[in-house]
Amino acid sequence: DGNVEGIPNSMLEAMASGLPVFATDHGGIPEAVENGVSGVLVRERDHEALANALLNATQDSDSLARIARNGAEVVRQKFDLATQAHQLEEIYLRTIGRGD
């Protein structure tokens, strides 16, 4: 339907803060959230699946803590400013023919 969004900054900020993320597989979200590893993903517009995921999380605090830690690590590794700047620089260098 043309409703496409990149990766929401608020989601990355939550992950970086160590909060577990529950989201849908919409837009760029799956680039940051691997289901069951760095967050919980459900199908877009599947309200029942989201509710079930939230309820299940209340039953497994160890898994929830692991997901939160993993999410914070994903943000540190893939989305911090230095990493993003380096990746963009590499794209520019490849584009102008001076990359490795």
Secondary structure as GFF3:
##gff-version 3
##sequence-region A 1 100
A	DSSP	alpha_helix	9	16	.	.	.	ID=ss1
A	DSSP	beta_strand	22	24	.	.	.	ID=ss2
A	DSSP	alpha_helix	29	32	.	.	.	ID=ss3
A	DSSP	beta_strand	40	42	.	.	.	ID=ss4
A	DSSP	alpha_helix	47	58	.	.	.	ID=ss5
A	DSSP	alpha_helix	61	78	.	.	.	ID=ss6
A	DSSP	alpha_helix	81	95	.	.	.	ID=ss7
###
